[in-house]
Amino acid sequence: MGRVSGKVAIVTGAAGGMGHAFSRRLIAEGAQVMLTDLRGEGEKLAKELGERAHFMRHDVTDEGAWQNVIKTTESAFGPVSVLVNNAGVGADNRPIHAIEKSDYLRIIEINQVSVFLGMQAVLPSMKAAGGGSIINISSVGGLLGAPASLAYVASKFAVTGMTKVAAIEYAPHNIRVNSIHPGFTRTLMVVPNAKAEERLQPIIDKTLARRLGEPDEIANVVLLLASDEATFSTGAEFVIDGGLTCKLS
């Protein structure tokens, strides 16, 4: 208990999956957390987590909505010291020639532009807090290519690079910025049903751990980066993929 006591955090995409796990772990270790999502399930989770958790509906692609989230969080808890840019969508599983521009841009807006907006919006609040930690959720798709996932891979590679630029620019303000790169993790986005897990067996076979990851395993690293235990880590990629990306085939 207490590894992030006194921290004020915002977790986007918090209504389910990894965002759900991140929020629970931060609360359990003493943080005050604003959960945001377009899905209303986040409100139920916030109530379960108690008085140190609040929920807001939040379109992460809306610049004005970000300002509202920051102001509301400050009013409820004080200046923001942790931002977890987690909201995102998966690949649309179409080859390049079949992708429509509007669909490509939708993925870029949600997965990439939202990270830019969040980092930009939170800066004044983190400066007021005396520093902080920004944790951008990228993917193994932000390190390697994959077929039928052009927009997704483009967005996640962008997050990897944006993280490094932000780490450089924000360092004078005592703000650390890192990216996390989960492998295939057991969430509804990755495994919506049993058949989906069967289709993932070739990926599981290539993973040294021989299984899917669990959201709590990613939450462990979010907690580390949010805490003062990681004060020498910034501009880095934290890969949590069971060994998927450490070999050629």
Secondary structure as GFF3:
##gff-version 3
##sequence-region A 1 249
A	DSSP	beta_strand	8	12	.	.	.	ID=ss1
A	DSSP	alpha_helix	17	28	.	.	.	ID=ss2
A	DSSP	beta_strand	32	37	.	.	.	ID=ss3
A	DSSP	alpha_helix	41	49	.	.	.	ID=ss4
A	DSSP	beta_strand	53	57	.	.	.	ID=ss5
A	DSSP	alpha_helix	63	77	.	.	.	ID=ss6
A	DSSP	beta_strand	82	85	.	.	.	ID=ss7
A	DSSP	three_ten_helix	96	98	.	.	.	ID=ss8
A	DSSP	alpha_helix	101	108	.	.	.	ID=ss9
A	DSSP	pi_helix	109	113	.	.	.	ID=ss10
A	DSSP	alpha_helix	114	129	.	.	.	ID=ss11
A	DSSP	beta_strand	132	137	.	.	.	ID=ss12
A	DSSP	three_ten_helix	140	142	.	.	.	ID=ss13
A	DSSP	alpha_helix	150	170	.	.	.	ID=ss14
A	DSSP	three_ten_helix	171	173	.	.	.	ID=ss15
A	DSSP	beta_strand	175	182	.	.	.	ID=ss16
A	DSSP	alpha_helix	194	199	.	.	.	ID=ss17
A	DSSP	alpha_helix	201	206	.	.	.	ID=ss18
A	DSSP	alpha_helix	215	226	.	.	.	ID=ss19
A	DSSP	three_ten_helix	228	230	.	.	.	ID=ss20
A	DSSP	beta_strand	237	240	.	.	.	ID=ss21
A	DSSP	three_ten_helix	244	246	.	.	.	ID=ss22
###
